[in-house]
Amino acid sequence: MPGRAGGRRSTAAACVVAGSLLLGACASLQGEGWTAYELDVSFNEARRAPAEDPGNAADAPEASASASTSAAALADAPVIRLFAFGGAGEDTAAQRAMTVELARVLEQARASSVAGPGARTIPVVLWLGDNFGAHAPAPIAARDDDLRRGRGRGASCASVTGLWQREAAAALAGVVQQHRAAGFPSFAVLGRREWECGAPELAFQAADEAGPHPWVMPTFNYVVRVFQGGAARVVSSCETGGATICALEDSSEPALLELVMLDTSPWNDPPSGEGGAEQEHFEESLAQQRALLEAVRERAESRPRGDAGPLRLLVTYHPIESAGPHGQGGRYPNAAFMYTEPALQELVDDGLFAGVISGTERDLQVSADISAGVKRSSRYWIDHPVFQVVSGASARYDGHPLAGPRGWSWYKGQALIPDLISTHAGFAELRVTQDEVLALLRARVGKRWRVGAVTIPRGRAPHPVETQSPGMEPCVGCSSRPPRPR
């Protein structure tokens, strides 16, 4: 097959040339914790057989009995598995491979959810924006396959029916629809693409609506809770008569996880002109977001002392910080703490979110704590550690030889240094237990899938009043040098 072999040689040659001339334009894995094997077996075995310390057991039998009780309770608690991806649905080889792998791991997760109490999981799918790839929904009165350009921003506008008739998008949607048909949840946030044809509301879909989308997204901003019994549902409601007011439902059922799903485009990428339907939508979304964040704060502050409530994660399109081209110092800088809506800044600073899950970038990132990156980008010292996972490389990825300037090393963000980063195609998974969050990056390297893992403890203490500042050099990857003696 000379044609295919020649194609591989051409691609390899392009990568070598690009890497030589552009200083890192080809795909890479960085950070410790990358493996070439599947983690599911070892993870489940570790949960079934928690390690014991015989010395401690001999010295303190009462403590040992208490620890055994806690371990038993932990073994019975479900593991929440969040499968997160953005920039999905374009017809690329990367997307096709990602869809196949996602189908495999979702099927595996669903099987373990009924495999007994020791291995029960709750698999949840999260769409992180740009959910139709380079397309956007629009109220087009034309054939379903008739596309037009959206507002000069690059999106192709199509009817909702036409969006899901594209082969790659239909295949991905089919995988997630099968997941939903089995009784498991899928939720989404808006990306910037969804705004580009002036009708982001066409991506909405209520939980009780049998619509075309493979997700639930009832409005611009909302809150989801995942409960002990395995259910996951929207628990927020907002009223817009006059001033926008949002509330969270009261429930006697214990929640394991709370996801605050936010539309970040209204404050991160507002419309350039004044007036019009898009401006009105932006104002509506932003007012709703502020009211929802106030409701989240009030609920957190109303809890009894010592009751932290469920683990709370922020789910957005734009990251808080990034090491990709959208990070501070990158080619398209709009992902930095100082660019974040002030109402959200306050909640992040006050420790109301243990972590953030975001899209935007065409790469995969895990940062156990973004505090040092916030210091570099925004000269701000947040009080609590916050982890972040970025996953926007479903269909296109910065490590592709033809990715252009966004793949060049000097166009990357200069504030954040993630624990793991991949410029290969792939998606992220987070496994939430009572003790920790295991953040996994699933990257397709050649024809194999590599897995990178970072373990993040839950219940981390606030930062001390005085903390050591990171190097503030423009070259964040360079070794810091002590100041010159006076």
N, C-alpha and C positions, 0 to 999 in steps of 0.2 A: 504494500500500500504506500507507494512513494509520495502520494499527495499528502497523506496525514503525517508521515514522518517529516516531510519537508515543512509542514505547518508547525510541528513541534520544534524543529530546529530554528525556524524563524522566530517563534515566540521566545525561545531560550536566548537566542542572539539579541533580540530586542531588549530582554531583561538585563543581560550583561552590559550592553551598551548604556542603557538607561541608568543602571546602578553605578557605572563608572562615571558618567557625565553629570548625573543629577544627585549624587550622594544619597542614595537610599530610596530610589523611586520604586523598587521592587518589593514584593511581599516579604514580611519578616515576622518572627516571633521574638519578643523581648520580655525579660523577667524570668525569675525562677518559678518552677511549678508546672512546667509543660511536660506532658506525658504523651506516650503514643498508644495508650491502652484505655479501655472503657472503665470508668470508676464505679459503675453501679453495683457490681458484685461486692467489692471491698467495702463500699459505703454501707450497704445493707447489712453485711456481716458485722461491721463495727457497731451498728445500732443494736443488733440483737445481743451482742456480747460486750457490754461496756467494761473497760479495763478496771481492775481493782488493785488496791495497794495493800498487800498482806501485812506489811509493817504497821500501817495506820490502823488496820482492822484489829490487830492484836492489842495495840495501845489504847484504843478507844472503841469498845464494843458498841456503846450506845450510838456514837457517831456513825459507826459502820452500818447499824441497823437503819438509821435515818437515811444514810446514803443509798442503801439498797432499796428503800421505799421510793426515794426520789428517782432512782434509776428505773424502777419498774414503771413509775408513772410516765417517765420520759419515753420508755419503750412503747407504751400504749398510745402516746400522742401521735397524731398523723404528722407526716412530713409534707410540707407544702412545697411543690416544685413549680417554680415560675419559669416559663419558657418565653423569652423576650427577644423581639427582633423588630427592626425598622428598615425602611427603604426597600420594601418587598414588592414582588409581583412583576418585575420586568422580565422580559424573555431573554435570559442569559444562561450560560452554562452553570454559573455559580448559583443562580436561583433554582435551577432544576435539581442540582445536587443538594442544596439546602432543603428543598421540599421533601426529597426522599429521606434524608437523615432526620428531619423533624417528624415525619410519619413514623419512622422506626422508634425514636425515643418516646414519642407520645403513646404509641401502642404499648411499649414496655412499661411506661408509667401507669397507664390505665390497668394493665395486668397486675402490677404490684399493689394497686389500690384495693384489690379484692383478694389479695393473697394472705390475709390474716392480719391480726392487730399489730404484730411485730414489724410488718413491712408495708402498712397501709400508707398511701400517699394521696395528696390532693393536687392533681396537675392542673395548672392554670396557664392559659396562653395570653400573652400581652403583646399587642401591636403598638409600636412606638412612633408612629407617624410616617408620612409619605407611604401610606399603606397601599397605594395603587401604583407604586413605582413612579415613573415620569408622567403619570396621568392624574387627572383630577375630575371629580364629578361636576357636571353642569347640566342645567335644564335645556338640553339641546333638542329642538324639534326637527330631527333628521334621522337618517338611518342609524342604527345602534353602532355601526362600525365607522361612522363619519366623524373624524376627529378634527379639532381645530386647536390652534395655539392659544394658550391662556394668558391674557393680560401682559404679554411681552416678557413673562418671567421664565418661560421654558416649558411649562406644563402643557400637555395635550389634553384638551377638554373632551369629555365624552359623557353620554348618558350613563346612568348607573348600570343599566343592563349591558351596555357595551363594555364597561370596565371589566366585568366578570366573564366576558366571552373570550378574552384573550387567553391563549393557551396556558402560559406560565401562571397567570393570576388565577385562572380557573383550577389548576392543579393544586396550588397552595390553599385556595379557599376550600377545595374539596377535602383536603386533609383536616383542616380545622373544623369544617362542618361535621365531619365524621366524629371528631372529638366532642363537639357539642351535642350531637345526636346520642352519644353514649352517656350524656348527663353531666358533662364536665364544662367548666366555664371558659369564656374567651372575652377579653375586654380590649378597648383601644383608646388611644388619644389622637387628636388631630396633629398632623405635621404641617409644615409650610405649604407643601404641594396641595393639600386639601383646600387651601384658601385661594389658590391661584386662578380658579375659574369663577370665583365670586359666589359659590354656593356650598360652603362647608357643611351646612345642615343636611345636605343629601347623604353625608356619611353617617348621620345619626341612626341609631336603631335601638328601640326600647327592648327591655328584657322579654316582654310578652308579645313582641312583634315578630311575625314570621316574614321578615324582610330578606333581601338578597345578600346582606353582609354576613361574614362569618364571625361576628363579634356583637357584643353589647356596648353601645356608646349612646346613652340617652340624651346627652347635651354636651356643651363645651367642657364643663368641669364637673366632676362628681367624685363620690367616695364609695369604695367597695370594701366590704368586710368578708373575710373567709372564716367560717365558723368551725367549731370543734367537730360537729357532725358531718362536715364535708361540703356544706352548702357555701356558695359565694354569691353575693348579691349586692346591688346598689342600695345604699342606706342613706343617701342624701336627697334632699329636695330643695328647690329654690323657687321663690315667688318674685315676680318682676313688676308687680303693680306699684308704681312709684319707685321707692327705694328697694333695691334687691335685698332680699332676706333669705338666708339658707339655714337649714336645720338638719341634724343627724338623728336618725331614728333611735329610740330606746329599745333595747333587746335584753331579755333575760338570758339568752343563750350566749355562752362565752365565745368571744371572738379570738382567733389566733393571730390574725394579721389584718391590718388596715392599709389599703392602697388609696392614696390621694392622687387622682388622675387630673392633670392640669393641661390646659391649652396655653402654651407659652408664646405663640406667635403675636398676640396682641401687644405685648410689651417688648418682645425681642426683635420683631420684624414688622413694625406697623406700616400701614399704607403710606405711600409718599404724598398722595394728594389729599384734599379735604372733601368731606361729604361723600355721598354715594352709599350703596348698600354695604360695601365692604367695611367702610368706616363705622357704620351702625352696628354691624356684626362684631367688629373689634371692641367697640365700647360696651356692647352687651356682654361679651365674653369676659372682659376685664372686670366689669362690675360684679359679675357672678363669681369670678375667681376670688376677689377680695372678700366678698360676703361668705364664701365657702371656707376660706382660710380662717376667718374670724370664728365661724362655727366650730372648726377643728380645734382652734385654741381654747374656746370656751369649754368644749367637752373635755379636753385634756386637763384644764385647770380645775374642773369640777370633780375630778376623781379624788377619792380619799388619799391621804398621805401614805406613801408606800405602795400604792396601786398604780403601776405605770400603764396598765391596760395592754392591749395588743401591740405587737411590733408594728410601727407605722413607717411606711415607705412612700416616697414621692415618685410618681411616674410622670415623665415629661418627654417632650420632643427635644428641647434644647437641654444639654447638660449644664450643671452648675459650673463646672470647670472641665477642660478637655486638653488632651495632649495631641489632638488632631488639628487639622487646618482651621477649625472654628475656635480653637483656644486662643487665649491672649498671646499676641505675638505671632499668630498664624496668618494664613492668607485671607481668611474670612472671619476675623475676630468678633464673635458675638456670644461665646460661651465663657463667661467669667462671673464671679459672684457680684461684682460691681454693676453688671448689666441686668441683674435679676430684679424683678418687681420688689419694691421695698417691703410689702406685706409678707412676701415669701422669705426675704432675707431675714426678717425678724424670727420667723418660726424655725428656720435652719439654725440660726445663731443660738436660739433658746433650747435646742436639742429635741424638738418635737419630731424630727425625722431621724431614724437610725441610718437611713441610706436613700440613695437616689438611683432610679433606673431610667436611662435616657437613650435616645437615638441620635439623629442628625449626622453624626460622623460615619464615614464609610470604613469603619474599623471596629475592633473589639477592645475594650479596656476594662480593667478592674483596678480600683484604688481603694485600699483598706481605709484610708482617711484622706480627704481632700484638703485638710486644714493647711498644710504647707503650700499647696497650690493657690489657695485663697490668699495667703500672705503675699505670695509673689505677684499675683495678678492684680489684687485689689488693695493690698496693704491693710488688710483687715484680719483681726485675730478672732475667729469664731470660738465660742466657749466649749463646744462639744464635738467629739469626733463624728464624722459622717462618711460612710463609705459610698462609692459610686460605681455603677456598672454602665458602660456605654455599649450599645449593640445596634449598629445601623448598616451592617455589611451583608445584608441578605442577597442582594442581586448585583451590586457593584461594590468594589473594594479598592482602597487606595493603593494596594500593592500590585494592581494589574499593570503590566508594562505600558499600557496606553492610558493610564489614569490621568496623565497630565500633571500640571503643577501641584495639585493637591496631594500628590504622592511624594513630592520632593521634601527632603529632610529639613531644609531651611524655611519651608512654608508651614511647618508644624507649630502647634502651640508651645510656648516656652515657659509656662508657669507650672504645669502639673507633670509629675513623673509617676505614672501608674505603676502598680506592682506587676501587672501583666498588660501587654498590649500586642495585638496582632493586626496586621494590615492584610490578612487573608480574608476571604469570604467566610461567613459563618453566623452563629447566633449565640446567645447567652442563656444560661440556666442558673437559677438561684434555688438552693434547697434550704428551707427555713425549718429549723428545729427549735426546741425550747432553749437550747444552749447557744446556738451559733447559726450563722448564715454561711453556707458553702457556696461561693460564687464560682461558676464554671464558665469558661469560654470554650466553645466548640468551633475550631477553625479547620477549614479544609486546606490541607497542605499537599499539593499535587493531587493524588487520588486517594489520600488517606485523611482520616479525621484525627486531629490532635486535640487533646483536652488540657486546658490550663486551669488550675485550681488555687483559690485563695480562701482561707478560712477566717471568718470575721466573728469574734465573740460578741454575744449580745450583752446588754447591760453595761457597756463601758463607762467608766467614770468620766466626768468632765475634765477638760484640760486644766492643769494647774494655773494659778494666777500668772506665774512667770514661766514661759516656755522658751526653749532655744529656737531661734529663728533659722530658717533654712538659708542656704546661699541665695543671694538675690542677683547673681550674675546673669547677664543676658543669655549665656550659654549654660542652661541648667544641667546639662549632662557633663559639664567639665568639673574637674576636681577643684574644690574651694582652696584658696591659698590664704594663709594668715596675713594680716595687714603688715605693711613695711614698718620696721621699728623706727620710732621717732628719735 
